[in-house]
Amino acid sequence: MADTFKVGIVGAGIIGEVHARALEGVDNATVIAVAEPREGAGRKLAGKYDAAWYSSFTEMLADPAIDLVILGTPSGLHPEQTILAAQAGKHVITEKPMSITQDGATRMIEAADRAGVKLAVIFQNRLSRDVYRVRRAIEAGLIGTPVLGSASVFWHRGQDYYDANGGWRGTWALDGGGVLINQSIHTIDLLQWLLGGVTSVQAHIATLNHQIEAEDAASASVRFHSGAVGSILVTTAAAKDNPTRVEIIGTEGRVTIESNVVTHYEGRAELGDDLLSEADLVTVRDWTPGEAFGEGHRRQLRLIFDALAAGEEPPVPGREARKAVDVILGIYESARTGTRIDIAGTAPEGQS
């Protein structure tokens, strides 16, 4: 494979543009193609990067020069697009959520394995220096035994947000749900990742302030594999956007993370870079607090392409990324049935 990876972007909407801009800061990758059925949008984005425009995804996949595709498409399309790309011998990077069904996630992972290509999912919020410090502090026992963990996302989205771009947001078929699987998946992923996975959930969802199929408010009670318990509270019906928040209470301290920055810490030792390994420091080297939207994508894309060049697993591969999906689908099932739902797929490595 060439030193520079040739990239095809699928979807010329907002997130496709974010990826294209982010790749400008990635030395070993370049955009050479855009697949977008809307000719105006497709040609516009392709033109910015002197890339080819394709009206269909399958047509783009026939281009042998493309090494990797980035999926910036509605979530419900990710499984079939990933499978087709893998069959064509292309690596895949997809936006979150990787899938809106467990079967879809499984088929994506299996297709990449069969084809010998890599599947990576954008979860850039994991890759902040503060988040890594907290994970290592918990592993080192600096806040004692975790007993409580909570995640909250209190955001505002107007009806115009849901009506835009064909109205796919907030639908079950293409978005997979509402505030949980779209806006809150990053924060839910941080909570489950920091506390070692979720074993069960019990939940309620509601649609209170928007004309959409899915939920704009949700609450869930959570039990983690460690034995700790916690909660998830999320909405897009708040009066304004508030910082996302993850809080973990331990027997010897506590920590609060707001928008990926530690805003409160109590523990047995300082929350410093001495907790981080050399590999950790490489992972978080480009992070700055309060970074602009899109910078997180650039950081993760750099790491992904460096890993591909080295023949290594990229950060947040499919098997890891599906854990947040499994938790959220469990919340939906609990809300539907009114029962506690066990989550089998989020155990820490080495456990079932």
N, C-alpha and C positions, 0 to 999 in steps of 0.2 A: 504494500500500500504506500502511496505517496506520502511525503513528509507533511503535506497539507491536506487535511480531510476536505473533500468536496461535499457540500451540504445542500440538501433540498428542503425547503420549508413548505409545509403543507398548511395552508390557511393564511390569508393576507389581512386578517383582522388585527385587532389591537395587540394580541399576544404574539402573532406572527411578526409584527413590526418590532416588538420588544426583543425577540430572539435575534432578528436581523441586526438591530443596533448593538446588542450585546456581543455578537460575533465579531464586530469591528475591533473589539479589544481582545480577541483570541488569536494568537499568532499562528497556530497550526490548524486553522479551519477557515473556510471561505464559502460564502453562499454562491452557488452556481445555478440554482433553479428555484422557482416558486410554483406551486400547484394551487390554483384558485379558480373555481368556476365563474366567478364574477370577473369578467375581462378587465374592466376599468381598474378595480382594486389590485388584481393580479399583475397587470402590466405596470402599474404605478410602483408597487413594491419591487418587482423584478428590475425595473428600470433604474432604481436607486443603486443597485449593486451590479449592474451590467450582467444580470442573470437571465436565464431563459424562463419564459412563462409557459406553463402548461395548463390547459383548461381542465385536465383530469389528473387525479392522483396516479391511476394506473399507467397513464401515458408517461408521467414523470419517472415512474419506477423502471421503465424500459431504458432509461438513460444509463449506460454502463459506467459513466464517469462519476456518478453519485455514490459516495461511500456511506452516507448516513442521512436519515430523514428526521426532521423535527416536526412533531405533530402539535399544531396550534389550532386544533379543531374541536368541535363540541365533544364532550367526554364520552358520550355514547358511541362515537365512531372509532374510538381508540383501538379496541380489540381487533376489529377486522382490518384496519389500516396497518396495525403492527404486524399482524400475521402476513399480510401481503408484502410488506416491506422486508420482513425476515426471509420469506420465500424467495425474494429477489436478491438476497445477499446483502441487504443494507442494515447497518446498525440503526437503532431507534432511540430517540429521546422524545419523551412525551410530557406534556403538561399534566399536572395533577387534576383530578384523580386519574390514575392510570386506567381505571375501568369503573363502571357503575354497577357491575355484578361480580360475584366471586368467580363464576364460570369464565367470564371474560378475562379476568386477571390471570387465572390459571392457563387459559389458552395462549395468552400473550407470552407468558414465561416459557411455556413448553415450545412454542414456535421459535422463540429466540434460541433456546437450547438446541433444538433440532438443527437449526440453520447455522449454528456456531457464530451467531452475532450477539452483540451486547444490547441490553435493554436498560435504559436509565430513565428515572423519573425526576422531574424538577421539584425538589423540596429544599429550596435555598435557605429557608429560615433555620434549618438545622445547622448550617455552616457558619454561624456567628461565633466569635471568640467567647462571648459570654455564655452562650448555650453550651459550648464544649467545656468551659470551666465548670459549669454547674453539673454536667453529666459526670465529669471526673471527680468532682467533690462528693457527689452522692455515692459513687463507686468506692471512694476512699473512706466513707463513713463520717465525713466532716459535719453532717447535720444529724448524725445518729441514724436510727432506723426510720425510714419514711413511714408516716402513718396516714397522711392526707395529701391529696393532690387535686388541684382544680384547674380548669381551663375556661376562659371566658372570652367571647367575641361579641361586643356590643357595637354594631355598625348600622349606618343608615344607607339604604338603597331606595331610590324613588321608583315609582311605577315605570317611568321612562327607561330606567336601566333594564328592567325585565322585558319591556316591549321592543327594545332595540335589537338589531341584527337578526330579524326574523322571529324574535320571541322565544328562543330556545332555552334561555335561562329560566330556572324554576320549573322546568318540565321533567317528568319522570323519564321520558324516552331518551332525551339528549343530555340533560344536566344530571340525571340520576337522582334528583331531589332538589333541595333548596339550600338554606344557609349552612346546613351541616356539611354537605359534600362539596359545595363550591367555596364559600367564603371561609369556613371554619376548619377545613381539613388540615391546613398547616399547623394551627394551634393544637388541634387534637393529636396530630402526629407528634408534636414536641412533647406533649404530656405523656403519651404512651411510650415514647422512646426514652425519655428521662427516667421513667419509673419501671422500665423493663417489661412492658407489655400488659395488655388487659385480658382478664380472664372471664369477666361477665359484665353485662350492662342491664339496666332497667330504666325505661325512658318514656317521655311524653313529647309529642310534637304538635304544633298548631300553625295555622295560617291566619294571622290576625290583622294584617295591615296592607296586603297586596292582593291583586287579582292574579294569582299564580296557582298552578296545580299543587305544588309542593309546599314545604313548611318555610315560614319566615321567623319561627321561634322554636326552640327546643331545649329540653333539660334532660339530663341523664345522670343516674347514679352509677358509679363505676367501682369495680373491684379489680385490683392489679395482681399480677402473679406473685408479687412479694408479700401479699396479704394486706397491703395498704388499700384504703378506700378513697373515693373522691367524687367529683362532680364535673359536669360539662354544662355550661349555660351559654347559649348563643342566640343572636337575633340580627336581622337586617331591618328591624322596625324601630331602632333607637332614633332619637331626635337628631343625633350627629354621630360621626365616627369617634370611637374611643380607642385607646391603645389596647391591642390584644394582651392577654394576661395569663401567665401560668404561675401558680403558686404551689410550693411543696413544703409541707410541715414535717419536720423530723423530731425525734425524741431529744435531740441536742441542738436544734437550730431550725432555721427556715430560710427560704429564698423566694424572691419574687422576680419574675422576668416580664417586662412590658415591652412589646414591640422588639423582642430579641435582645433587650438590654437589661442587665440586672439592676433593679432599682432598690432592692433591699436584700441584705444577707446577714445572717447570724450563723456562726459555725465554730467548730473547734480550732480552725486555722484559717489563714487568709485565703481568699479566692483569687489566686494569682496564676501566672503562666507557668509556675513551677509544677502545677498539676498536669500540664500538657506534655505529651510525648513529642518527639521530633516530627512524627507523622501528623499529629494533631496540629502542630504549629504550621506545617505546610498547608494543611487544609484550611486554616482560618487566617492565613497571612494577609489577605487582601480586605478583610472585613473592617468596616468603620461604623461606629454607632450612628444611627439615623441616616444610613445611606439612602440615596435616591432609589425610587422604584426602577428596577431593571439592573441595578448593580449586583444584586444577589444572583440574578440569572447569569450575569457575566462571570461571577466567581465560580459558580457551579459548572458552567460550561467549560471554563479553563481546566478545571479539575477532571471533568469527564474526558476531554480530548487528550489531556496528558496521560490519563489512565489507558485510553485506547491505544495511544502511541506506544505505551510500555507493555501492551498486552495484558493489562490488569483489569480487575473489576472496577467499574466506575462508581463514584459515590451515589448512594441511594439506588441500587439496582432494583429490578422488578420485584424480587422476592421480599425485599425490605419495604418497598413502597406500598405493597398490598396490605400491610398491617393496619394502616390508618383506614383504608377502605373497609377492611373486615370489621373494624370497630364501628364505623358509621353505618354499615349495612346491618350490624347487630342492633344498633339503636333504632333504626327504622323498623326492624322486625319486632323489637320489643314494644315499640309504640303501636304497631299494628295489632299485635296479639295480646297486649297487656300483661306479658309475662317477662320473667328474667331470661335473657339469652346468653348462653355461654359462647365465648369467642375462642375458637381453637387455633386460629392462625397467627396470634401475636406473641406467642411464647418467646422468651429469649433464646438465642442460639443454643442448640444442644438440648432443648426441651421440646416436648410435644405441645 
